[in-house]
Amino acid sequence: MKKVSQQIIKIVVLSLSMVSGGLWANISADITVKNGYIRETIPGTVISSAYMTINNMSLSAVKLIGAVSGVSKHIEIHEHSMENGMMNMQQRQFIEIAGQSSVKLQPSGLHLMIFDLKSPLKDGTLIPITLKFATHPDVLIKLPVESIKRKKSVEKKATKTHSHHH
Ligand SMILES: [Cu+2]
């Protein structure tokens, strides 16, 4: 009887930690994606970029080797870097995420570059993206489209309020 109740508690704790992972937490067995978003398309352009934190909870390293989505036939892994005081953007073949660690894709750093958008991405919509790994099953995530303006106000709010774990 004691064993059973302990197991139930474990399950409850596990599901609680998933919920507290955030509204846009995307769960697979050992890879989670948090704080993801896609930039709203700037009028007159057909590109966008996606940002997120990819957490690898397994003991071994995983390699993100690409991404696919219905909104575009062409998504690349990119990295911004400073070279001789100039901002440079380079394509990367993969992003390695060491065991039990995470990698942050963020403005002015690593990002997914989305080319040739079939239609403009609108603020507030959710875009499915499939992340491809070298030695791990695909991870399907859904990222909200956010305008630069709204992203800034959300960040402001987040620093003001404490997060509550229910
Ligand atoms: Cu880029």
Residues whose N, C-alpha, C, O or C-beta is under 5 A from the ligand:
A	BS01	CU	H78 M89 M113
